[in-house]
Each structure stands twice: as C-alpha cells, then as structure tokens.
C-alpha cells in the first residue's frame, strides 16, 4: 500500500484460510496525535468498511471478522489519517495516506 506524495508504505498479506491479515509498515507512521485506520473497499462497493485502527508496531496480525473477509478478494485496502481511536463517523474522515489493490499471489 502506498500513495504518491506520501511517506507511508505498508505491505499486506491476507490468508483466506485463517481470515488473518498481516501488515508490515515499511516506511512512515501516524502523524503526532493521529491514528492510521485500515479500510477495505470491496469490488463494486459504494463505501469503504473499517478493519480498525492499525497498531503502532511496525508489524501486526489482524483477525478479520468472517463477514468482512469476503470483501477482501478483488477489493482495495486503504489507510487514512484519523483521530485517536479511529474515525468518529464510521467512514473515512482524514487524508488518504496509502492504498493498494488486492491481488491473489
């Protein structure tokens, strides 16, 4: 996941057999007083769905709920800059810091 003009770069791997998403932050971090929130945008969806606030650690494993795991195949992962604790509205409110299409390897 990356975006032009942004320092944040994150590598993500999803294991569909365990519904586990592995994140490795290669560069960048949350701005002071802000949080990084991870979103999935399903193919053909009108709005992103939050997968939660990313941990401050450079590596993390996220257990994706079964009802959200089905949105990942063919979708897009995105990271936004949000207030501590995540978006107060249920949708992205901050700047888009990184995004990437999900492809099967």
N, CA and C atoms as an extended XYZ file, in Angstrom:
315
Properties=species:S:1:pos:R:3:atomname:S:1:resname:S:1:resid:I:1 pbc="F F F"
N         0.857       -1.171        0.000 N   UNK     1
C         0.000        0.000        0.000 CA  UNK     1
C         0.895        1.223        0.000 C   UNK     1
N         0.625        2.169       -0.872 N   UNK     2
C         1.398        3.396       -0.965 CA  UNK     2
C         0.552        4.429       -1.692 C   UNK     2
N         0.977        5.673       -1.631 N   UNK     3
C         0.308        6.741       -2.370 CA  UNK     3
C         1.355        7.766       -2.769 C   UNK     3
N         1.197        8.299       -3.949 N   UNK     4
C         2.122        9.306       -4.444 CA  UNK     4
C         2.127       10.511       -3.512 C   UNK     4
N         3.320       10.981       -3.187 N   UNK     5
C         3.459       12.147       -2.331 CA  UNK     5
C         3.320       11.855       -0.846 C   UNK     5
N         3.188       10.603       -0.466 N   UNK     6
C         3.070       10.211        0.940 CA  UNK     6
C         4.245        9.316        1.321 C   UNK     6
N         4.653        9.410        2.587 N   UNK     7
C         5.772        8.603        3.076 CA  UNK     7
C         5.368        7.199        3.513 C   UNK     7
N         4.102        6.991        3.772 N   UNK     8
C         3.646        5.716        4.310 CA  UNK     8
C         3.672        4.628        3.252 C   UNK     8
N         4.297        3.495        3.618 N   UNK     9
C         4.310        2.297        2.766 CA  UNK     9
C         4.063        1.097        3.657 C   UNK     9
N         3.074        0.294        3.310 N   UNK    10
C         2.704       -0.866        4.110 CA  UNK    10
C         2.542       -2.061        3.181 C   UNK    10
N         3.110       -3.170        3.582 N   UNK    11
C         2.934       -4.431        2.856 CA  UNK    11
C         1.857       -5.218        3.600 C   UNK    11
N         0.919       -5.789        2.857 N   UNK    12
C        -0.181       -6.534        3.467 CA  UNK    12
C        -0.323       -7.889        2.793 C   UNK    12
N        -0.574       -8.910        3.613 N   UNK    13
C        -0.835      -10.262        3.115 CA  UNK    13
C        -2.055      -10.808        3.845 C   UNK    13
N        -3.011      -11.322        3.069 N   UNK    14
C        -4.228      -11.889        3.663 CA  UNK    14
C        -4.235      -13.388        3.448 C   UNK    14
N        -4.459      -14.139        4.532 N   UNK    15
C        -4.575      -15.591        4.470 CA  UNK    15
C        -6.061      -15.937        4.599 C   UNK    15
N        -6.678      -16.297        3.487 N   UNK    16
C        -8.117      -16.572        3.475 CA  UNK    16
C        -8.484      -17.807        4.301 C   UNK    16
N        -7.535      -18.710        4.520 N   UNK    17
C        -7.854      -19.909        5.300 CA  UNK    17
C        -8.016      -19.600        6.786 C   UNK    17
N        -7.386      -18.526        7.254 N   UNK    18
C        -7.485      -18.152        8.667 CA  UNK    18
C        -8.136      -16.785        8.878 C   UNK    18
N        -8.463      -16.106        7.763 N   UNK    19
C        -9.004      -14.735        7.820 CA  UNK    19
C        -8.072      -13.804        8.589 C   UNK    19
N        -6.783      -14.004        8.395 N   UNK    20
C        -5.787      -13.200        9.099 CA  UNK    20
C        -5.045      -12.315        8.097 C   UNK    20
N        -4.928      -11.050        8.447 N   UNK    21
C        -4.240      -10.063        7.629 CA  UNK    21
C        -2.946       -9.683        8.327 C   UNK    21
N        -1.828       -9.867        7.638 N   UNK    22
C        -0.523       -9.495        8.178 CA  UNK    22
C        -0.121       -8.156        7.569 C   UNK    22
N         0.245       -7.206        8.413 N   UNK    23
C         0.679       -5.888        7.970 CA  UNK    23
C         2.118       -5.646        8.390 C   UNK    23
N         2.914       -5.122        7.467 N   UNK    24
C         4.292       -4.742        7.761 CA  UNK    24
C         4.466       -3.311        7.272 C   UNK    24
N         4.664       -2.395        8.218 N   UNK    25
C         4.875       -0.991        7.853 CA  UNK    25
C         6.340       -0.829        7.487 C   UNK    25
N         6.594       -0.556        6.214 N   UNK    26
C         7.953       -0.430        5.695 CA  UNK    26
C         8.496        0.979        5.864 C   UNK    26
N         7.625        1.961        5.856 N   UNK    27
C         8.043        3.357        5.994 CA  UNK    27
C         6.851        4.183        6.466 C   UNK    27
N         7.146        5.266        7.176 N   UNK    28
C         6.120        6.191        7.616 CA  UNK    28
C         5.458        5.772        8.915 C   UNK    28
N         4.652        6.671        9.439 N   UNK    29
C         3.922        6.424       10.684 CA  UNK    29
C         2.785        7.425       10.793 C   UNK    29
N         1.981        7.268       11.824 N   UNK    30
C         0.893        8.214       12.051 CA  UNK    30
C         1.476        9.576       12.425 C   UNK    30
N         0.781       10.626       12.042 N   UNK    31
C         1.178       11.970       12.436 CA  UNK    31
C         0.972       12.115       13.938 C   UNK    31
N         1.692       13.015       14.594 N   UNK    32
C         1.501       13.211       16.038 CA  UNK    32
C         0.034       13.509       16.368 C   UNK    32
N        -0.486       12.781       17.360 N   UNK    33
C        -1.866       12.976       17.777 CA  UNK    33
C        -2.901       12.383       16.849 C   UNK    33
N        -2.483       11.561       15.891 N   UNK    34
C        -3.392       10.950       14.918 CA  UNK    34
C        -3.197        9.438       14.924 C   UNK    34
N        -4.078        8.727       14.234 N   UNK    35
C        -4.015        7.274       14.118 CA  UNK    35
C        -4.158        6.876       12.659 C   UNK    35
N        -3.609        5.718       12.328 N   UNK    36
C        -3.767        5.144       10.990 CA  UNK    36
C        -4.921        4.152       11.046 C   UNK    36
N        -5.908        4.338       10.165 N   UNK    37
C        -7.042        3.418       10.126 CA  UNK    37
C        -7.039        2.679        8.793 C   UNK    37
N        -7.258        1.372        8.872 N   UNK    38
C        -7.241        0.491        7.699 CA  UNK    38
C        -8.665        0.245        7.229 C   UNK    38
N        -8.860        0.347        5.916 N   UNK    39
C       -10.172        0.180        5.301 CA  UNK    39
C       -10.099       -0.831        4.180 C   UNK    39
N       -11.209       -1.518        3.925 N   UNK    40
C       -11.337       -2.357        2.742 CA  UNK    40
C       -12.476       -1.778        1.909 C   UNK    40
N       -12.215       -1.683        0.617 N   UNK    41
C       -13.234       -1.222       -0.329 CA  UNK    41
C       -13.489       -2.396       -1.264 C   UNK    41
N       -14.622       -3.038       -1.093 N   UNK    42
C       -14.950       -4.222       -1.886 CA  UNK    42
C       -15.188       -3.827       -3.333 C   UNK    42
N       -14.912       -4.748       -4.238 N   UNK    43
C       -15.166       -4.501       -5.659 CA  UNK    43
C       -16.630       -4.118       -5.840 C   UNK    43
N       -16.871       -2.981       -6.479 N   UNK    44
C       -18.218       -2.520       -6.749 CA  UNK    44
C       -18.919       -1.856       -5.576 C   UNK    44
N       -18.240       -1.725       -4.433 N   UNK    45
C       -18.868       -1.119       -3.250 CA  UNK    45
C       -18.908        0.397       -3.361 C   UNK    45
N       -19.871        0.993       -2.707 N   UNK    46
C       -20.006        2.441       -2.691 CA  UNK    46
C       -19.175        3.092       -1.596 C   UNK    46
N       -18.893        2.341       -0.531 N   UNK    47
C       -18.198        2.936        0.612 CA  UNK    47
C       -17.207        1.944        1.216 C   UNK    47
N       -16.139        2.466        1.800 N   UNK    48
C       -15.181        1.598        2.488 CA  UNK    48
C       -15.732        1.114        3.825 C   UNK    48
N       -15.171        0.000        4.293 N   UNK    49
C       -15.534       -0.578        5.584 CA  UNK    49
C       -14.255       -0.643        6.420 C   UNK    49
N       -14.341       -0.178        7.654 N   UNK    50
C       -13.164       -0.149        8.521 CA  UNK    50
C       -12.768       -1.547        8.968 C   UNK    50
N       -11.467       -1.797        8.929 N   UNK    51
C       -10.898       -3.006        9.521 CA  UNK    51
C       -10.228       -2.670       10.842 C   UNK    51
N       -10.318       -1.408       11.254 N   UNK    52
C        -9.805       -1.000       12.552 CA  UNK    52
C        -8.599       -0.082       12.466 C   UNK    52
N        -8.239        0.434       13.623 N   UNK    53
C        -7.059        1.286       13.753 CA  UNK    53
C        -5.829        0.385       13.765 C   UNK    53
N        -4.831        0.784       13.000 N   UNK    54
C        -3.604       -0.003       12.929 CA  UNK    54
C        -2.789        0.180       14.210 C   UNK    54
N        -2.169       -0.889       14.694 N   UNK    55
C        -1.312       -0.776       15.867 CA  UNK    55
C        -0.083        0.095       15.556 C   UNK    55
N         0.522        0.636       16.590 N   UNK    56
C         1.719        1.453       16.402 CA  UNK    56
C         2.930        0.623       16.016 C   UNK    56
N         2.922       -0.665       16.320 N   UNK    57
C         4.040       -1.546       15.975 CA  UNK    57
C         4.207       -1.602       14.460 C   UNK    57
N         5.416       -1.890       14.003 N   UNK    58
C         5.664       -1.944       12.558 CA  UNK    58
C         5.110       -3.215       11.925 C   UNK    58
N         4.854       -4.243       12.729 N   UNK    59
C         4.227       -5.459       12.201 CA  UNK    59
C         3.006       -5.777       13.044 C   UNK    59
N         1.988       -6.316       12.387 N   UNK    60
C         0.757       -6.648       13.108 CA  UNK    60
C         0.003       -7.739       12.378 C   UNK    60
N        -0.713       -8.536       13.149 N   UNK    61
C        -1.645       -9.521       12.613 CA  UNK    61
C        -3.040       -9.091       13.019 C   UNK    61
N        -3.932       -9.012       12.042 N   UNK    62
C        -5.308       -8.600       12.301 CA  UNK    62
C        -6.227       -9.746       11.913 C   UNK    62
N        -7.045      -10.178       12.864 N   UNK    63
C        -8.050      -11.190       12.573 CA  UNK    63
C        -9.255      -10.478       11.967 C   UNK    63
N        -9.536      -10.766       10.716 N   UNK    64
C       -10.633      -10.126       10.000 CA  UNK    64
C       -11.907      -10.924       10.261 C   UNK    64
N       -12.959      -10.266       10.767 N   UNK    65
C       -14.216      -10.989       11.001 CA  UNK    65
C       -14.699      -11.664        9.714 C   UNK    65
N       -15.295      -12.828        9.874 N   UNK    66
C       -15.738      -13.619        8.718 CA  UNK    66
C       -16.647      -12.823        7.789 C   UNK    66
N       -17.515      -11.972        8.341 N   UNK    67
C       -18.430      -11.221        7.488 CA  UNK    67
C       -17.710      -10.155        6.665 C   UNK    67
N       -16.493       -9.764        7.066 N   UNK    68
C       -15.715       -8.789        6.300 CA  UNK    68
C       -14.677       -9.448        5.400 C   UNK    68
N       -14.286      -10.675        5.718 N   UNK    69
C       -13.263      -11.361        4.935 CA  UNK    69
C       -13.676      -11.517        3.475 C   UNK    69
N       -14.948      -11.696        3.229 N   UNK    70
C       -15.442      -11.851        1.862 CA  UNK    70
C       -15.315      -10.594        1.023 C   UNK    70
N       -15.108       -9.447        1.664 N   UNK    71
C       -14.958       -8.194        0.927 CA  UNK    71
C       -13.554       -8.015        0.358 C   UNK    71
N       -12.602       -8.779        0.857 N   UNK    72
C       -11.201       -8.535        0.527 CA  UNK    72
C       -10.844       -8.959       -0.896 C   UNK    72
N       -11.269      -10.138       -1.325 N   UNK    73
C       -10.900      -10.625       -2.658 CA  UNK    73
C       -11.351       -9.640       -3.731 C   UNK    73
N       -10.408       -9.160       -4.524 N   UNK    74
C       -10.716       -8.262       -5.628 CA  UNK    74
C       -10.943       -6.821       -5.227 C   UNK    74
N       -10.757       -6.503       -3.963 N   UNK    75
C       -11.002       -5.149       -3.476 CA  UNK    75
C        -9.741       -4.312       -3.379 C   UNK    75
N        -9.826       -3.279       -2.570 N   UNK    76
C        -8.720       -2.348       -2.341 CA  UNK    76
C        -8.573       -2.166       -0.839 C   UNK    76
N        -7.336       -2.157       -0.357 N   UNK    77
C        -7.055       -1.778        1.018 CA  UNK    77
C        -6.597       -0.329        1.000 C   UNK    77
N        -7.017        0.439        1.997 N   UNK    78
C        -6.634        1.843        2.085 CA  UNK    78
C        -6.344        2.202        3.536 C   UNK    78
N        -5.489        3.193        3.721 N   UNK    79
C        -5.146        3.680        5.056 CA  UNK    79
C        -5.373        5.179        5.076 C   UNK    79
N        -6.111        5.633        6.089 N   UNK    80
C        -6.363        7.059        6.245 CA  UNK    80
C        -5.804        7.558        7.571 C   UNK    80
N        -5.653        8.867        7.639 N   UNK    81
C        -5.206        9.579        8.826 CA  UNK    81
C        -6.452        9.969        9.612 C   UNK    81
N        -6.602        9.452       10.824 N   UNK    82
C        -7.816        9.667       11.615 CA  UNK    82
C        -7.483       10.128       13.034 C   UNK    82
N        -8.486       10.615       13.763 N   UNK    83
C        -8.269       10.968       15.168 CA  UNK    83
C        -7.933        9.714       15.978 C   UNK    83
N        -7.322        9.874       17.152 N   UNK    84
C        -7.047        8.707       18.006 CA  UNK    84
C        -8.325        7.895       18.219 C   UNK    84
N        -8.217        6.588       18.100 N   UNK    85
C        -9.379        5.717       18.248 CA  UNK    85
C       -10.111        5.457       16.949 C   UNK    85
N        -9.764        6.192       15.887 N   UNK    86
C       -10.371        5.948       14.590 CA  UNK    86
C       -11.437        6.949       14.220 C   UNK    86
N       -11.972        6.770       13.047 N   UNK    87
C       -12.976        7.679       12.500 CA  UNK    87
C       -14.190        7.774       13.416 C   UNK    87
N       -14.644        8.987       13.710 N   UNK    88
C       -15.834        9.131       14.558 CA  UNK    88
C       -17.148        8.944       13.796 C   UNK    88
N       -17.077        8.814       12.470 N   UNK    89
C       -18.299        8.755       11.671 CA  UNK    89
C       -18.609        7.374       11.103 C   UNK    89
N       -17.661        6.451       11.189 N   UNK    90
C       -17.848        5.145       10.555 CA  UNK    90
C       -17.352        5.111        9.124 C   UNK    90
N       -16.949        6.265        8.604 N   UNK    91
C       -16.366        6.376        7.272 CA  UNK    91
C       -15.090        7.194        7.372 C   UNK    91
N       -14.253        7.146        6.360 N   UNK    92
C       -13.002        7.898        6.407 CA  UNK    92
C       -13.270        9.403        6.536 C   UNK    92
N       -12.522       10.054        7.431 N   UNK    93
C       -12.634       11.500        7.596 CA  UNK    93
C       -11.313       12.203        7.330 C   UNK    93
N       -10.219       11.457        7.360 N   UNK    94
C        -8.898       12.051        7.192 CA  UNK    94
C        -8.336       11.821        5.807 C   UNK    94
N        -7.108       12.280        5.633 N   UNK    95
C        -6.408       12.146        4.351 CA  UNK    95
C        -6.141       10.688        4.014 C   UNK    95
N        -6.206       10.359        2.735 N   UNK    96
C        -5.797        9.050        2.244 CA  UNK    96
C        -4.273        9.031        2.212 C   UNK    96
N        -3.667        8.116        2.974 N   UNK    97
C        -2.209        8.043        3.063 CA  UNK    97
C        -1.616        6.934        2.212 C   UNK    97
N        -2.381        5.883        1.970 N   UNK    98
C        -1.882        4.761        1.178 CA  UNK    98
C        -3.062        3.918        0.722 C   UNK    98
N        -2.895        3.275       -0.421 N   UNK    99
C        -3.928        2.372       -0.941 CA  UNK    99
C        -3.277        1.379       -1.891 C   UNK    99
N        -3.913        0.250       -2.053 N   UNK   100
C        -3.421       -0.744       -2.991 CA  UNK   100
C        -4.486       -1.770       -3.311 C   UNK   100
N        -4.515       -2.169       -4.572 N   UNK   101
C        -5.437       -3.232       -4.998 CA  UNK   101
C        -5.001       -4.563       -4.414 C   UNK   101
N        -5.967       -5.380       -4.099 N   UNK   102
C        -5.690       -6.703       -3.537 CA  UNK   102
C        -5.641       -7.689       -4.690 C   UNK   102
N        -4.545       -8.423       -4.768 N   UNK   103
C        -4.417       -9.424       -5.821 CA  UNK   103
C        -3.975      -10.744       -5.213 C   UNK   103
N        -4.380      -11.818       -5.846 N   UNK   104
C        -4.010      -13.153       -5.365 CA  UNK   104
C        -2.600      -13.487       -5.822 C   UNK   104
N        -1.834      -14.035       -4.890 N   UNK   105
C        -0.434      -14.398       -5.204 CA  UNK   105
C        -0.310      -15.891       -5.235 C   UNK   105
